[in-house]
């Protein structure tokens, strides 16, 4: 991460919430596209060393994203994000959970609601992600599983993708 960009990882166990605030050196539309288009998500949405493979993507309220994070030795960790509401380039809300390859959510693992907002910050974009869990125990489980380090690494990959897109002169997929 560039040292001058904001990154906050705030834990509030009383509210069963983790809030991540992350600034990106890119316009809001481009950062939104990177969060909502499968061809871009597959390039960054996993910690360094892992790759992402989308099995299904339907970015609309009631739709879902079903994807795997794949280790170098080929082990897949499946996830599902069920979209609840979408306000284009401003925000979306979704339920996140670990699942199997067929998309069945694992009830033994914490499931969380993600409220993600995008706001302009000069020439940059500030993304605020409020991750709401059912209990303080689920918050702790996510922390123990390495959520902070995983998100830090994943968001650094987004920085790299945004730089590569900017360097190539493209502003967003399909434009």
C-alpha positions in Angstrom: 0.0 0.0 0.0 1.2 3.5 -0.7 2.0 5.1 2.6 -0.1 8.2 2.0 -3.3 6.3 1.5 -5.8 5.8 4.4 -6.2 2.3 5.8 -8.2 1.8 9.0 -9.2 -1.6 10.4 -11.6 -1.0 13.3 -13.0 -3.7 15.5 -16.1 -3.1 17.6 -17.1 -6.2 19.4 -19.9 -4.4 21.3 -21.6 -3.8 17.9 -20.3 -7.1 16.3 -18.7 -5.1 13.6 -15.4 -4.7 11.8 -15.1 -1.5 9.7 -12.4 -1.2 7.0 -11.8 2.2 5.5 -9.4 2.1 2.5 -8.4 4.9 0.2 -7.4 4.2 -3.4 -5.6 6.5 -5.9 -8.2 6.1 -8.6 -11.5 7.6 -9.6 -14.7 6.2 -8.0 -16.1 4.7 -11.2 -13.0 2.6 -11.7 -12.9 1.4 -8.1 -16.6 0.5 -8.3 -16.0 -1.4 -11.5 -13.1 -3.4 -9.8 -15.6 -4.4 -7.0 -18.5 -5.3 -9.3 -17.2 -6.8 -12.5 -16.1 -10.4 -12.5 -13.3 -9.9 -15.0 -11.7 -7.4 -12.7 -12.6 -9.2 -9.4 -10.8 -12.3 -10.7 -7.6 -10.2 -11.0 -7.4 -9.0 -7.4 -9.9 -10.4 -4.9 -7.7 -12.8 -2.9 -4.6 -12.4 -0.8 -1.2 -12.3 -2.6 -0.2 -15.8 -3.7 -3.8 -16.9 -4.3 -5.9 -16.5 -7.4 -9.6 -15.9 -7.8 -11.9 -17.8 -10.1 -15.5 -16.8 -10.5 -18.0 -19.6 -11.1 -21.1 -17.4 -11.1 -21.7 -13.6 -11.1 -25.0 -11.8 -11.2 -24.4 -8.3 -9.8 -28.0 -7.2 -9.0 -30.2 -7.2 -5.9 -31.1 -10.8 -5.4 -28.1 -12.0 -7.4 -24.9 -13.5 -6.1 -21.2 -14.0 -6.7 -19.8 -17.5 -6.3 -16.1 -17.7 -6.4 -13.0 -19.6 -5.2 -9.7 -18.4 -3.8 -7.2 -20.9 -5.1 -3.8 -21.7 -3.5 -0.7 -22.3 -5.6 -1.1 -26.1 -4.9 -4.6 -26.0 -6.3 -6.7 -26.0 -3.0 -9.9 -24.1 -3.5 -11.7 -22.0 -0.8 -15.2 -21.3 -2.0 -17.2 -18.2 -1.0 -20.6 -16.8 -1.9 -21.7 -13.1 -1.7 -25.5 -12.6 -1.9 -26.3 -9.1 -3.0 -29.1 -7.5 -1.0 -29.1 -3.9 -2.4 -27.2 -1.9 -5.0 -26.9 1.8 -5.5 -24.6 2.2 -8.5 -21.2 3.7 -7.8 -22.3 4.7 -4.3 -22.8 1.4 -2.3 -23.9 -2.2 -2.1 -24.9 -4.5 0.7 -24.5 -8.3 0.6 -24.2 -11.4 2.8 -20.8 -13.1 2.7 -20.1 -16.7 3.6 -17.9 -19.6 3.1 -19.5 -22.3 0.9 -18.8 -25.4 -1.0 -18.3 -25.7 -4.8 -22.0 -26.0 -5.4 -22.7 -22.7 -3.5 -24.2 -24.2 -0.3 -23.2 -21.8 2.5 -21.3 -23.5 5.4 -23.4 -22.9 8.6 -20.4 -23.7 10.8 -18.5 -20.6 9.6 -19.3 -17.0 10.4 -21.6 -15.3 7.9 -21.6 -11.5 7.7 -23.4 -8.6 6.1 -21.1 -6.3 4.1 -22.2 -2.7 3.7 -19.7 -1.2 1.2 -19.7 2.4 0.2 -17.7 4.4 -2.3 -17.0 8.1 -2.0 -14.9 10.6 -3.8 -11.9 12.0 -1.9 -10.4 14.5 -4.3 -8.8 12.4 -7.1 -9.0 9.4 -4.9 -11.8 7.1 -3.7 -12.5 6.1 -0.1 -14.2 2.7 0.3 -15.8 2.0 3.6 -16.7 -1.6 4.4 -18.8 -2.3 7.5 -18.8 -6.1 8.2 -21.6 -7.0 10.5 -21.5 -10.3 12.3 -24.1 -12.2 14.4 -22.0 -12.1 17.5 -18.8 -10.9 19.1 -17.6 -14.6 18.9 -18.0 -14.5 15.2 -16.0 -11.3 15.0 -13.2 -12.9 17.0 -13.3 -16.0 14.8 -12.9 -13.9 11.7 -10.0 -12.1 13.3 -8.4 -15.4 14.4 -8.7 -16.7 10.8 -6.5 -13.7 9.6 -9.1 -11.3 8.2 -7.0 -8.2 8.7 -3.8 -9.6 7.0 -5.9 -11.2 4.3 -7.8 -7.9 3.6 -4.6 -5.9 3.7 -2.9 -8.2 1.1 -6.0 -8.3 -1.1 -6.5 -4.5 -1.1 -2.8 -4.1 -2.0 -3.5 -6.3 -5.0 -6.3 -3.9 -5.9 -3.8 -1.0 -5.7 -1.6 -2.9 -8.2 -4.5 -3.5 -10.6 -5.6 0.1 -10.5 -2.1 1.3 -11.3 -1.9 -1.2 -14.2 -5.2 0.0 -15.6 -4.2 3.6 -15.2 -0.9 2.9 -16.9 -2.6 1.2 -19.8 -4.9 4.3 -20.3 -8.1 2.3 -19.7 -10.7 3.7 -17.3 -12.9 0.7 -16.9 -13.8 -2.6 -18.6 -16.0 -2.0 -21.6 -15.2 1.7 -21.9 
